[in-house]
Amino acid sequence: MQSERKTILESLVSLFSIRSLDYILAFITFPFLTHMLGVERYGAIGFAQSLVQYFVLIVSYGFNLTAPRDIAMNASRDERGNLFVAIFGAKVVLFFVSSVVYWGIVILVPFFRVDWSIYAAVYMMMLGEVLFPVWFFQGIEKMRYITYSTIIARIITVSALLLVVRGPEDAFWAALFQSLTTVMAGAVSLVIIGRNYRYVLQRPSWKRIWQQLHDGWQIFFSQIAVNLYTGSNVFFLGLLTNNTVVGYFTAAQKLMLAAKSIVDTTASAIFPHTSKLLAESEEKAHAFLQVWFRRLFAIGFVLSFVGCVAAGPIVRILVGDGFDESITVLRIFVWIPLIVTFTQIYLIHTLIPHGWTAEYTRIVTVSAIVNMVIIFPLILLAQAEGVAVAMVITELYVALASIRAVNRRGIYYWPGLLRRR
């Protein structure tokens, strides 16, 4: 029990060290970029990032959910080594396929070709997704290596960004240095793996790579659905409005995501331990999640309440002048951190570790449909504020559907003690 608490505490400290650094650097770079680039160029980068996220999603292929679980549940070196090279190999294959499609779109479509240099800069996010094996360190519950890699990379890229970016004409460099963070972190992490976990560096097998792609298609499909109501909304907003509106929205979204990341980071730290407990006993895993659900709920409520009440000062201090349109947007979807406390425990930490992927896929697919039905009318009606409303409605559906699915299986985290039918 003591070793379990120590492992979880180490994971929490490591991940929150990264988040603390993110907040410190964001306090410096966020207002710096909005002031130096202006709303239009800042929005152009946000729009380009929303496009490349589709391809990052393909390269990820849902391994961020399945790989930590699989590695945590297979303790032998041989099996972990086989998993590592198979997953890494699959991501490399997906990277090359995605690169061909991505550059085809950027070069052949005039709408994207106008800002081709920015799209070239954010392309590095795809490479970073391949090189940075966060999923492996999560699976072996050695989060400190994620911390080391990320801190080194962020200090380098943020320092370069502050030295180089001086105006709207430097949008390429602003996009590039932001995108290079995961590439550098990945390079550092691979050095760590080569020194401390050399046993995973095996010869890849095409059969195992194909097996990973075959086994993961359902989660991958569900991740596409998730992206339709999380990452795609910025893209849709940009298509129907302009870079200035996207700039207002993106500024508010970054503030909301900073709060949401506290909930997500805490949940990520306990995910491998949940999978490990589930392999021993369902009762232990469910009791563990019940305790952590209450903690996550308290964290989410405080973040959302404070964010709503203090949205004005937060935007003016962290973003700066000229972004008053972001205040209303922030007040609308600042409640998402509270909503995702339910999603994390019921959807991510219960359905996936149990292997109930069909139910998981159904929920997120219907959620994507809900989002697609309401997003375009809401953009035409209220632009950035409409997207925020759509996101809150969709996240609420995901949370309620997840609770219903888990309760139907006789598992209850709220209210009171763990109960079974």
LOLUM-667612 format. One record per residue (C-alpha): residue number from 1; chain; x, y, z. Coordinates in pm, 1 decimal, always signed. Layout:
[atom NUM; 'A'; [X; Y; Z]];
...
// end
This chain:
[atom 1; 'A'; [+0.0; +0.0; +0.0]];
[atom 2; 'A'; [+280.6; +238.9; +89.5]];
[atom 3; 'A'; [+461.3; +168.5; -239.4]];
[atom 4; 'A'; [+136.8; +224.4; -431.7]];
[atom 5; 'A'; [+86.2; +563.5; -269.1]];
[atom 6; 'A'; [+446.4; +653.5; -337.6]];
[atom 7; 'A'; [+409.8; +562.1; -705.7]];
[atom 8; 'A'; [+91.3; +765.1; -744.6]];
[atom 9; 'A'; [+244.6; +1058.8; -558.8]];
[atom 10; 'A'; [+552.3; +1045.3; -782.5]];
[atom 11; 'A'; [+328.8; +1044.2; -1089.8]];
[atom 12; 'A'; [+127.4; +1338.5; -961.9]];
[atom 13; 'A'; [+435.6; +1539.4; -867.5]];
[atom 14; 'A'; [+600.1; +1468.7; -1202.8]];
[atom 15; 'A'; [+298.8; +1560.0; -1414.1]];
[atom 16; 'A'; [+212.4; +1865.2; -1207.1]];
[atom 17; 'A'; [+572.7; +1981.3; -1231.9]];
[atom 18; 'A'; [+519.3; +1993.6; -1606.8]];
[atom 19; 'A'; [+189.0; +2174.6; -1563.9]];
[atom 20; 'A'; [+342.6; +2424.8; -1323.2]];
[atom 21; 'A'; [+614.7; +2497.3; -1575.0]];
[atom 22; 'A'; [+349.3; +2527.8; -1845.5]];
[atom 23; 'A'; [+161.9; +2785.2; -1640.5]];
[atom 24; 'A'; [+474.8; +2986.0; -1568.4]];
[atom 25; 'A'; [+582.1; +2983.1; -1932.1]];
[atom 26; 'A'; [+226.6; +3047.7; -2052.7]];
[atom 27; 'A'; [+212.0; +3352.4; -1824.6]];
[atom 28; 'A'; [+513.3; +3478.3; -2018.9]];
[atom 29; 'A'; [+451.1; +3355.7; -2373.3]];
[atom 30; 'A'; [+71.9; +3381.6; -2401.5]];
[atom 31; 'A'; [+46.3; +3761.3; -2362.9]];
[atom 32; 'A'; [+378.0; +3796.4; -2544.7]];
[atom 33; 'A'; [+244.6; +3621.6; -2855.3]];
[atom 34; 'A'; [-93.5; +3793.4; -2855.0]];
[atom 35; 'A'; [+78.8; +4132.4; -2831.0]];
[atom 36; 'A'; [+353.3; +4061.1; -3084.9]];
[atom 37; 'A'; [+144.5; +3877.9; -3343.3]];
[atom 38; 'A'; [-192.3; +4048.8; -3308.5]];
[atom 39; 'A'; [-531.2; +3881.2; -3323.8]];
[atom 40; 'A'; [-519.6; +3794.0; -3697.4]];
[atom 41; 'A'; [-177.7; +3622.7; -3706.7]];
[atom 42; 'A'; [-238.5; +3457.7; -3370.3]];
[atom 43; 'A'; [-564.2; +3323.1; -3511.1]];
[atom 44; 'A'; [-385.8; +3201.6; -3826.9]];
[atom 45; 'A'; [-155.5; +2985.8; -3614.1]];
[atom 46; 'A'; [-451.8; +2855.0; -3415.2]];
[atom 47; 'A'; [-630.4; +2759.1; -3737.4]];
[atom 48; 'A'; [-321.6; +2582.9; -3876.5]];
[atom 49; 'A'; [-282.2; +2392.5; -3550.2]];
[atom 50; 'A'; [-645.1; +2282.7; -3572.2]];
[atom 51; 'A'; [-575.2; +2128.8; -3915.2]];
[atom 52; 'A'; [-257.1; +1947.3; -3813.7]];
[atom 53; 'A'; [-436.2; +1806.4; -3508.1]];
[atom 54; 'A'; [-635.0; +1580.9; -3741.1]];
[atom 55; 'A'; [-310.8; +1422.1; -3856.1]];
[atom 56; 'A'; [-164.7; +1412.1; -3506.3]];
[atom 57; 'A'; [-477.1; +1218.4; -3416.5]];
[atom 58; 'A'; [-407.8; +967.1; -3693.5]];
[atom 59; 'A'; [-48.8; +919.8; -3579.1]];
[atom 60; 'A'; [-164.7; +882.0; -3218.7]];
[atom 61; 'A'; [-422.3; +619.4; -3326.2]];
[atom 62; 'A'; [-563.7; +600.7; -2973.8]];
[atom 63; 'A'; [-240.9; +457.7; -2832.3]];
[atom 64; 'A'; [-244.9; +731.0; -2567.7]];
[atom 65; 'A'; [-538.5; +539.2; -2414.6]];
[atom 66; 'A'; [-457.4; +175.8; -2489.0]];
[atom 67; 'A'; [-77.1; +164.2; -2465.4]];
[atom 68; 'A'; [-42.4; +273.4; -2098.9]];
[atom 69; 'A'; [-308.5; +17.9; -2005.5]];
[atom 70; 'A'; [-142.2; -265.2; -2201.0]];
[atom 71; 'A'; [+206.4; -190.8; -2070.1]];
[atom 72; 'A'; [+82.1; -159.9; -1711.8]];
[atom 73; 'A'; [-95.7; -495.2; -1736.3]];
[atom 74; 'A'; [+208.5; -675.9; -1886.8]];
[atom 75; 'A'; [+498.4; -664.4; -1643.8]];
[atom 76; 'A'; [+748.1; -889.7; -1824.7]];
[atom 77; 'A'; [+1036.5; -724.8; -2009.9]];
[atom 78; 'A'; [+984.8; -929.1; -2325.3]];
[atom 79; 'A'; [+619.8; -841.0; -2355.2]];
[atom 80; 'A'; [+680.7; -473.5; -2282.6]];
[atom 81; 'A'; [+960.5; -470.8; -2539.6]];
[atom 82; 'A'; [+733.5; -627.6; -2799.8]];
[atom 83; 'A'; [+461.2; -376.7; -2723.1]];
[atom 84; 'A'; [+700.0; -81.0; -2741.7]];
[atom 85; 'A'; [+846.0; -159.7; -3085.6]];
[atom 86; 'A'; [+507.6; -260.0; -3226.9]];
[atom 87; 'A'; [+337.5; +60.9; -3113.3]];
[atom 88; 'A'; [+632.0; +281.1; -3208.5]];
[atom 89; 'A'; [+651.6; +110.9; -3549.2]];
[atom 90; 'A'; [+279.8; +155.9; -3606.6]];
[atom 91; 'A'; [+310.7; +528.1; -3529.9]];
[atom 92; 'A'; [+599.5; +560.9; -3778.5]];
[atom 93; 'A'; [+391.9; +397.6; -4053.4]];
[atom 94; 'A'; [+98.0; +625.6; -3977.2]];
[atom 95; 'A'; [+330.4; +928.2; -3974.8]];
[atom 96; 'A'; [+452.4; +866.4; -4330.3]];
[atom 97; 'A'; [+102.7; +806.3; -4464.2]];
[atom 98; 'A'; [-30.1; +1116.7; -4288.1]];
[atom 99; 'A'; [+258.3; +1329.8; -4415.9]];
[atom 100; 'A'; [+174.7; +1252.7; -4778.4]];
[atom 101; 'A'; [-190.3; +1348.4; -4730.0]];
[atom 102; 'A'; [-109.5; +1658.5; -4522.4]];
[atom 103; 'A'; [+132.0; +1807.0; -4774.2]];
[atom 104; 'A'; [-101.6; +1720.9; -5057.9]];
[atom 105; 'A'; [-371.6; +1932.3; -4892.5]];
[atom 106; 'A'; [-140.6; +2224.4; -4808.5]];
[atom 107; 'A'; [+16.7; +2240.2; -5156.6]];
[atom 108; 'A'; [-291.5; +2175.9; -5370.4]];
[atom 109; 'A'; [-556.6; +2378.6; -5184.3]];
[atom 110; 'A'; [-510.8; +2758.1; -5233.6]];
[atom 111; 'A'; [-687.4; +2835.8; -4904.5]];
[atom 112; 'A'; [-407.3; +2661.8; -4713.2]];
[atom 113; 'A'; [-123.9; +2740.0; -4954.9]];
[atom 114; 'A'; [-145.8; +3112.9; -4872.0]];
[atom 115; 'A'; [+3.5; +3044.6; -4526.4]];
[atom 116; 'A'; [+211.1; +2742.1; -4627.5]];
[atom 117; 'A'; [+505.8; +2844.2; -4407.0]];
[atom 118; 'A'; [+287.5; +2832.3; -4094.4]];
[atom 119; 'A'; [+156.1; +2489.4; -4197.9]];
[atom 120; 'A'; [+517.1; +2376.3; -4246.8]];
[atom 121; 'A'; [+597.7; +2492.3; -3893.8]];
[atom 122; 'A'; [+305.1; +2318.7; -3722.4]];
[atom 123; 'A'; [+381.4; +2000.4; -3920.0]];
[atom 124; 'A'; [+651.3; +1932.2; -3661.1]];
[atom 125; 'A'; [+373.2; +1848.2; -3414.9]];
[atom 126; 'A'; [+319.0; +1526.1; -3613.3]];
[atom 127; 'A'; [+683.2; +1429.1; -3578.4]];
[atom 128; 'A'; [+671.2; +1505.1; -3206.9]];
[atom 129; 'A'; [+374.3; +1269.5; -3167.6]];
[atom 130; 'A'; [+590.9; +988.5; -3305.7]];
[atom 131; 'A'; [+907.6; +1060.4; -3111.2]];
[atom 132; 'A'; [+770.2; +1132.0; -2762.2]];
[atom 133; 'A'; [+659.8; +800.3; -2604.1]];
[atom 134; 'A'; [+458.6; +947.6; -2317.5]];
[atom 135; 'A'; [+244.5; +633.5; -2327.1]];
[atom 136; 'A'; [+543.4; +413.8; -2236.3]];
[atom 137; 'A'; [+645.3; +615.1; -1931.0]];
[atom 138; 'A'; [+283.2; +627.8; -1818.4]];
[atom 139; 'A'; [+256.2; +251.1; -1851.2]];
[atom 140; 'A'; [+564.5; +180.2; -1638.7]];
[atom 141; 'A'; [+459.6; +461.6; -1398.7]];
[atom 142; 'A'; [+784.2; +655.3; -1440.7]];
[atom 143; 'A'; [+634.8; +997.0; -1503.6]];
[atom 144; 'A'; [+948.9; +1175.9; -1390.9]];
[atom 145; 'A'; [+1107.9; +1100.4; -1728.3]];
[atom 146; 'A'; [+822.1; +1285.2; -1898.2]];
[atom 147; 'A'; [+898.6; +1576.0; -1666.7]];
[atom 148; 'A'; [+1271.5; +1578.1; -1743.6]];
[atom 149; 'A'; [+1218.1; +1562.2; -2120.1]];
[atom 150; 'A'; [+945.0; +1823.4; -2129.4]];
[atom 151; 'A'; [+1116.6; +2075.4; -1902.6]];
[atom 152; 'A'; [+1438.8; +2066.4; -2105.0]];
[atom 153; 'A'; [+1249.1; +2103.0; -2432.6]];
[atom 154; 'A'; [+1020.0; +2382.0; -2313.0]];
[atom 155; 'A'; [+1300.9; +2593.9; -2172.3]];
[atom 156; 'A'; [+1486.9; +2572.8; -2504.5]];
[atom 157; 'A'; [+1188.3; +2644.8; -2730.2]];
[atom 158; 'A'; [+1038.8; +2921.8; -2516.7]];
[atom 159; 'A'; [+1376.3; +3095.5; -2488.9]];
[atom 160; 'A'; [+1413.4; +3083.0; -2867.5]];
[atom 161; 'A'; [+1058.4; +3211.6; -2915.1]];
[atom 162; 'A'; [+1114.0; +3510.7; -2686.4]];
[atom 163; 'A'; [+1439.1; +3597.9; -2862.9]];
[atom 164; 'A'; [+1315.4; +3569.2; -3222.1]];
[atom 165; 'A'; [+950.2; +3677.3; -3239.3]];
[atom 166; 'A'; [+919.5; +4053.6; -3275.7]];
[atom 167; 'A'; [+605.0; +4114.1; -3482.0]];
[atom 168; 'A'; [+325.3; +3966.4; -3698.8]];
[atom 169; 'A'; [+582.0; +3884.4; -3969.6]];
[atom 170; 'A'; [+738.1; +3630.1; -3731.1]];
[atom 171; 'A'; [+429.7; +3406.8; -3716.9]];
[atom 172; 'A'; [+629.7; +3123.1; -3876.8]];
[atom 173; 'A'; [+886.6; +3125.9; -3596.9]];
[atom 174; 'A'; [+618.2; +3148.7; -3330.2]];
[atom 175; 'A'; [+444.0; +2842.9; -3475.8]];
[atom 176; 'A'; [+771.1; +2653.6; -3524.3]];
[atom 177; 'A'; [+908.4; +2696.4; -3173.2]];
[atom 178; 'A'; [+575.4; +2594.1; -3021.5]];
[atom 179; 'A'; [+568.7; +2284.0; -3241.5]];
[atom 180; 'A'; [+928.8; +2181.8; -3173.1]];
[atom 181; 'A'; [+867.8; +2124.6; -2802.1]];
[atom 182; 'A'; [+743.9; +1766.9; -2840.8]];
[atom 183; 'A'; [+1014.9; +1689.9; -3099.1]];
[atom 184; 'A'; [+1289.8; +1791.2; -2857.5]];
[atom 185; 'A'; [+1117.6; +1619.8; -2564.5]];
[atom 186; 'A'; [+1092.3; +1306.3; -2776.0]];
[atom 187; 'A'; [+1463.1; +1315.6; -2859.8]];
[atom 188; 'A'; [+1553.8; +1349.0; -2490.5]];
[atom 189; 'A'; [+1314.6; +1069.4; -2390.1]];
[atom 190; 'A'; [+1458.1; +831.4; -2650.5]];
[atom 191; 'A'; [+1804.3; +890.6; -2503.3]];
[atom 192; 'A'; [+1661.2; +803.3; -2160.2]];
[atom 193; 'A'; [+1505.7; +485.2; -2299.8]];
[atom 194; 'A'; [+1834.0; +390.6; -2469.2]];
[atom 195; 'A'; [+2018.8; +422.5; -2139.2]];
[atom 196; 'A'; [+1767.4; +281.6; -1890.5]];
[atom 197; 'A'; [+1529.4; +60.7; -2087.9]];
[atom 198; 'A'; [+1740.8; -80.1; -2365.3]];
[atom 199; 'A'; [+1544.1; -405.7; -2353.3]];
[atom 200; 'A'; [+1255.0; -239.7; -2540.9]];
[atom 201; 'A'; [+1476.9; -159.7; -2840.8]];
[atom 202; 'A'; [+1401.3; -475.7; -3031.6]];
[atom 203; 'A'; [+1365.8; -547.9; -3400.7]];
[atom 204; 'A'; [+1011.3; -456.5; -3506.6]];
[atom 205; 'A'; [+783.9; -719.6; -3652.4]];
[atom 206; 'A'; [+543.6; -626.5; -3930.6]];
[atom 207; 'A'; [+302.5; -883.7; -3792.9]];
[atom 208; 'A'; [+297.8; -718.4; -3450.0]];
[atom 209; 'A'; [+272.1; -370.6; -3603.5]];
[atom 210; 'A'; [-26.0; -480.7; -3808.0]];
[atom 211; 'A'; [-177.0; -644.9; -3499.7]];
[atom 212; 'A'; [-158.2; -316.0; -3309.4]];
[atom 213; 'A'; [-325.2; -133.5; -3596.8]];
[atom 214; 'A'; [-593.0; -401.3; -3622.8]];
[atom 215; 'A'; [-662.6; -415.2; -3248.5]];
[atom 216; 'A'; [-668.0; -39.2; -3208.2]];
[atom 217; 'A'; [-900.1; +59.7; -3492.9]];
[atom 218; 'A'; [-1208.7; +82.1; -3270.3]];
[atom 219; 'A'; [-1044.7; +317.9; -3020.9]];
[atom 220; 'A'; [-896.1; +510.4; -3314.7]];
[atom 221; 'A'; [-1241.0; +553.7; -3464.8]];
[atom 222; 'A'; [-1371.4; +676.8; -3131.4]];
[atom 223; 'A'; [-1082.4; +924.5; -3106.6]];
[atom 224; 'A'; [-1181.9; +1066.5; -3443.4]];
[atom 225; 'A'; [-1530.8; +1113.4; -3303.6]];
[atom 226; 'A'; [-1388.2; +1282.6; -2992.9]];
[atom 227; 'A'; [-1186.5; +1518.4; -3212.4]];
[atom 228; 'A'; [-1504.3; +1621.2; -3394.7]];
[atom 229; 'A'; [-1633.2; +1783.5; -3076.9]];
[atom 230; 'A'; [-1301.7; +1899.0; -2927.6]];
[atom 231; 'A'; [-1043.4; +1992.2; -3189.4]];
[atom 232; 'A'; [-1254.3; +2036.7; -3502.2]];
[atom 233; 'A'; [-1464.2; +2322.9; -3373.8]];
[atom 234; 'A'; [-1179.4; +2571.0; -3417.4]];
[atom 235; 'A'; [-1137.8; +2449.7; -3775.2]];
[atom 236; 'A'; [-1510.5; +2490.1; -3848.4]];
[atom 237; 'A'; [-1509.8; +2835.6; -3690.2]];
[atom 238; 'A'; [-1220.8; +2941.4; -3912.4]];
[atom 239; 'A'; [-1393.8; +2815.7; -4225.5]];
[atom 240; 'A'; [-1714.7; +3007.0; -4152.1]];
[atom 241; 'A'; [-1565.9; +3326.7; -4005.2]];
[atom 242; 'A'; [-1208.5; +3461.6; -4014.2]];
[atom 243; 'A'; [-874.1; +3449.5; -3834.2]];
[atom 244; 'A'; [-969.9; +3737.1; -3603.3]];
[atom 245; 'A'; [-1270.6; +3550.3; -3462.1]];
[atom 246; 'A'; [-1054.4; +3239.0; -3431.6]];
[atom 247; 'A'; [-801.5; +3447.6; -3240.1]];
[atom 248; 'A'; [-1063.9; +3553.7; -2985.0]];
[atom 249; 'A'; [-1183.5; +3196.4; -2947.6]];
[atom 250; 'A'; [-837.2; +3042.2; -2930.2]];
[atom 251; 'A'; [-727.1; +3282.4; -2657.7]];
[atom 252; 'A'; [-1025.4; +3187.2; -2439.4]];
[atom 253; 'A'; [-984.9; +2820.0; -2523.6]];
[atom 254; 'A'; [-622.7; +2815.8; -2410.5]];
[atom 255; 'A'; [-727.6; +2955.9; -2073.5]];
[atom 256; 'A'; [-1002.6; +2695.4; -2038.9]];
[atom 257; 'A'; [-766.6; +2415.2; -2141.7]];
[atom 258; 'A'; [-515.0; +2530.5; -1881.4]];
[atom 259; 'A'; [-779.4; +2470.6; -1612.6]];
[atom 260; 'A'; [-901.0; +2147.6; -1772.7]];
[atom 261; 'A'; [-546.0; +2015.6; -1790.4]];
[atom 262; 'A'; [-529.5; +2010.6; -1409.3]];
[atom 263; 'A'; [-818.4; +1761.4; -1404.3]];
[atom 264; 'A'; [-676.3; +1566.7; -1699.8]];
[atom 265; 'A'; [-326.2; +1554.4; -1551.1]];
[atom 266; 'A'; [-451.6; +1418.7; -1219.8]];
[atom 267; 'A'; [-657.3; +1157.3; -1402.6]];
[atom 268; 'A'; [-362.4; +1058.6; -1625.2]];
[atom 269; 'A'; [-144.7; +1001.7; -1320.1]];
[atom 270; 'A'; [-382.2; +740.5; -1176.1]];
[atom 271; 'A'; [-479.3; +569.7; -1504.8]];
[atom 272; 'A'; [-200.7; +306.3; -1510.8]];
[atom 273; 'A'; [-263.4; +225.9; -1144.5]];
[atom 274; 'A'; [-633.7; +180.8; -1216.8]];
[atom 275; 'A'; [-549.9; -71.5; -1489.8]];
[atom 276; 'A'; [-310.4; -255.0; -1258.5]];
[atom 277; 'A'; [-568.7; -273.5; -979.1]];
[atom 278; 'A'; [-833.1; -396.7; -1222.0]];
[atom 279; 'A'; [-608.2; -688.4; -1315.8]];
[atom 280; 'A'; [-604.7; -785.3; -945.2]];
[atom 281; 'A'; [-960.6; -709.0; -835.2]];
[atom 282; 'A'; [-1257.3; -516.2; -973.3]];
[atom 283; 'A'; [-1365.1; -420.9; -623.0]];
[atom 284; 'A'; [-1028.6; -261.2; -546.2]];
[atom 285; 'A'; [-1027.1; -70.9; -873.5]];
[atom 286; 'A'; [-1381.3; +59.6; -827.0]];
[atom 287; 'A'; [-1318.2; +166.0; -466.6]];
[atom 288; 'A'; [-1000.3; +343.3; -578.8]];
[atom 289; 'A'; [-1188.7; +529.6; -852.6]];
[atom 290; 'A'; [-1468.4; +626.6; -616.7]];
[atom 291; 'A'; [-1220.3; +805.3; -389.9]];
[atom 292; 'A'; [-1047.9; +979.9; -679.4]];
[atom 293; 'A'; [-1375.5; +1082.1; -838.7]];
[atom 294; 'A'; [-1460.6; +1289.4; -532.7]];
[atom 295; 'A'; [-1119.8; +1453.2; -543.6]];
[atom 296; 'A'; [-1144.6; +1529.8; -913.9]];
[atom 297; 'A'; [-1495.1; +1669.3; -871.1]];
[atom 298; 'A'; [-1376.5; +1909.9; -599.8]];
[atom 299; 'A'; [-1085.6; +2025.2; -816.6]];
[atom 300; 'A'; [-1307.9; +2071.4; -1121.5]];
[atom 301; 'A'; [-1571.6; +2268.6; -932.2]];
[atom 302; 'A'; [-1320.8; +2514.6; -785.9]];
[atom 303; 'A'; [-1152.4; +2569.5; -1124.3]];
[atom 304; 'A'; [-1479.9; +2626.7; -1310.0]];
[atom 305; 'A'; [-1634.0; +2851.8; -1044.4]];
[atom 306; 'A'; [-1327.0; +3072.7; -1010.6]];
[atom 307; 'A'; [-1284.4; +3086.7; -1388.0]];
[atom 308; 'A'; [-1643.2; +3199.6; -1439.4]];
[atom 309; 'A'; [-1637.0; +3466.6; -1168.2]];
[atom 310; 'A'; [-1294.7; +3605.8; -1260.0]];
[atom 311; 'A'; [-1309.5; +3563.5; -1640.0]];
[atom 312; 'A'; [-1270.4; +3937.1; -1705.7]];
[atom 313; 'A'; [-955.4; +3998.3; -1499.8]];
[atom 314; 'A'; [-805.4; +3668.4; -1616.0]];
[atom 315; 'A'; [-838.4; +3758.6; -1984.7]];
[atom 316; 'A'; [-719.3; +4117.0; -1939.5]];
[atom 317; 'A'; [-415.7; +4018.2; -1733.6]];
[atom 318; 'A'; [-305.7; +3705.2; -1920.7]];
[atom 319; 'A'; [-410.6; +3790.0; -2276.2]];
[atom 320; 'A'; [-400.9; +4168.8; -2282.4]];
[atom 321; 'A'; [-587.1; +4449.6; -2457.4]];
[atom 322; 'A'; [-789.6; +4384.2; -2768.9]];
[atom 323; 'A'; [-926.6; +4047.2; -2655.1]];
[atom 324; 'A'; [-1239.1; +4156.0; -2465.8]];
[atom 325; 'A'; [-1444.6; +3935.3; -2699.9]];
[atom 326; 'A'; [-1273.4; +3637.1; -2535.0]];
[atom 327; 'A'; [-1427.3; +3708.5; -2193.3]];
[atom 328; 'A'; [-1779.0; +3595.4; -2281.2]];
[atom 329; 'A'; [-1643.5; +3285.6; -2454.8]];
[atom 330; 'A'; [-1442.2; +3193.6; -2147.2]];
[atom 331; 'A'; [-1741.0; +3238.6; -1914.8]];
[atom 332; 'A'; [-1942.5; +2992.7; -2125.6]];
[atom 333; 'A'; [-1708.7; +2698.8; -2152.5]];
[atom 334; 'A'; [-1510.1; +2742.2; -1835.3]];
[atom 335; 'A'; [-1750.0; +2483.8; -1687.2]];
[atom 336; 'A'; [-1594.0; +2211.5; -1900.7]];
[atom 337; 'A'; [-1325.1; +2127.9; -1636.3]];
[atom 338; 'A'; [-1606.6; +2038.3; -1395.1]];
[atom 339; 'A'; [-1794.5; +1832.4; -1654.6]];
[atom 340; 'A'; [-1489.3; +1628.9; -1756.7]];
[atom 341; 'A'; [-1439.4; +1504.5; -1400.0]];
[atom 342; 'A'; [-1735.4; +1274.7; -1472.3]];
[atom 343; 'A'; [-1603.7; +1187.0; -1818.3]];
[atom 344; 'A'; [-1258.0; +1095.9; -1688.6]];
[atom 345; 'A'; [-1380.1; +854.4; -1422.1]];
[atom 346; 'A'; [-1680.5; +700.7; -1595.2]];
[atom 347; 'A'; [-1567.3; +699.2; -1960.0]];
[atom 348; 'A'; [-1186.4; +683.1; -1957.7]];
[atom 349; 'A'; [-1107.8; +509.8; -1628.9]];
[atom 350; 'A'; [-1394.6; +261.5; -1624.8]];
[atom 351; 'A'; [-1505.3; +169.8; -1977.3]];
[atom 352; 'A'; [-1158.7; +148.0; -2134.7]];
[atom 353; 'A'; [-973.0; -52.1; -1864.7]];
[atom 354; 'A'; [-1263.8; -297.3; -1853.4]];
[atom 355; 'A'; [-1236.0; -343.9; -2228.0]];
[atom 356; 'A'; [-1586.6; -209.6; -2293.2]];
[atom 357; 'A'; [-1466.0; -32.6; -2607.2]];
[atom 358; 'A'; [-1790.5; -82.7; -2800.4]];
[atom 359; 'A'; [-1979.5; +119.4; -2541.4]];
[atom 360; 'A'; [-1703.5; +381.0; -2536.6]];
[atom 361; 'A'; [-1714.2; +409.5; -2915.3]];
[atom 362; 'A'; [-2092.4; +438.8; -2919.2]];
[atom 363; 'A'; [-2091.3; +724.3; -2667.9]];
[atom 364; 'A'; [-1826.4; +933.6; -2839.9]];
[atom 365; 'A'; [-1971.1; +865.3; -3185.8]];
[atom 366; 'A'; [-2315.5; +987.2; -3084.4]];
[atom 367; 'A'; [-2146.7; +1284.4; -2915.8]];
[atom 368; 'A'; [-1974.6; +1372.3; -3242.2]];
[atom 369; 'A'; [-2309.3; +1355.7; -3422.5]];
[atom 370; 'A'; [-2467.1; +1582.1; -3160.8]];
[atom 371; 'A'; [-2184.3; +1831.0; -3205.4]];
[atom 372; 'A'; [-2206.1; +1825.0; -3584.9]];
[atom 373; 'A'; [-2581.9; +1888.7; -3573.5]];
[atom 374; 'A'; [-2556.8; +2194.7; -3348.1]];
[atom 375; 'A'; [-2216.1; +2344.3; -3429.6]];
[atom 376; 'A'; [-2285.9; +2507.5; -3767.4]];
[atom 377; 'A'; [-2615.2; +2677.7; -3669.7]];
[atom 378; 'A'; [-2452.4; +2803.1; -3350.2]];
[atom 379; 'A'; [-2149.9; +2942.2; -3538.8]];
[atom 380; 'A'; [-2380.6; +3127.2; -3779.7]];
[atom 381; 'A'; [-2587.4; +3251.1; -3486.8]];
[atom 382; 'A'; [-2318.8; +3351.4; -3236.6]];
[atom 383; 'A'; [-1973.6; +3278.7; -3389.9]];
[atom 384; 'A'; [-1715.9; +3212.5; -3113.1]];
[atom 385; 'A'; [-1974.9; +3211.5; -2835.1]];
[atom 386; 'A'; [-2178.6; +2960.4; -3034.8]];
[atom 387; 'A'; [-1884.5; +2720.3; -3051.7]];
[atom 388; 'A'; [-1839.9; +2747.6; -2676.1]];
[atom 389; 'A'; [-2207.2; +2663.1; -2619.4]];
[atom 390; 'A'; [-2180.7; +2365.5; -2855.2]];
[atom 391; 'A'; [-1877.0; +2234.1; -2667.9]];
[atom 392; 'A'; [-2050.7; +2255.5; -2330.1]];
[atom 393; 'A'; [-2364.7; +2081.5; -2459.7]];
[atom 394; 'A'; [-2161.0; +1802.5; -2617.3]];
[atom 395; 'A'; [-1942.9; +1750.4; -2310.7]];
[atom 396; 'A'; [-2257.5; +1731.5; -2096.7]];
[atom 397; 'A'; [-2396.0; +1459.7; -2321.2]];
[atom 398; 'A'; [-2070.7; +1261.4; -2297.2]];
[atom 399; 'A'; [-2073.0; +1284.4; -1917.7]];
[atom 400; 'A'; [-2438.8; +1183.2; -1880.1]];
[atom 401; 'A'; [-2413.3; +897.9; -2131.8]];
[atom 402; 'A'; [-2098.1; +767.2; -1958.6]];
[atom 403; 'A'; [-2263.9; +770.8; -1615.9]];
[atom 404; 'A'; [-2564.9; +585.7; -1754.6]];
[atom 405; 'A'; [-2347.2; +323.2; -1926.9]];
[atom 406; 'A'; [-2143.2; +251.7; -1613.9]];
[atom 407; 'A'; [-2445.9; +246.3; -1382.9]];
[atom 408; 'A'; [-2618.4; -4.4; -1612.8]];
[atom 409; 'A'; [-2330.8; -241.0; -1540.6]];
[atom 410; 'A'; [-2392.4; -209.5; -1166.6]];
[atom 411; 'A'; [-2104.8; +24.2; -1085.6]];
[atom 412; 'A'; [-2179.4; +340.8; -887.7]];
[atom 413; 'A'; [-1934.4; +613.6; -790.4]];
[atom 414; 'A'; [-2186.5; +879.2; -696.7]];
[atom 415; 'A'; [-2349.7; +940.8; -459.0]];
[atom 416; 'A'; [-2229.9; +767.8; -142.8]];
[atom 417; 'A'; [-2050.4; +440.3; -118.5]];
[atom 418; 'A'; [-1981.4; +197.1; -400.7]];
[atom 419; 'A'; [-2302.8; +5.8; -465.0]];
[atom 420; 'A'; [-2390.5; -286.2; -686.3]];
[atom 421; 'A'; [-2718.4; -421.2; -800.7]];
// end
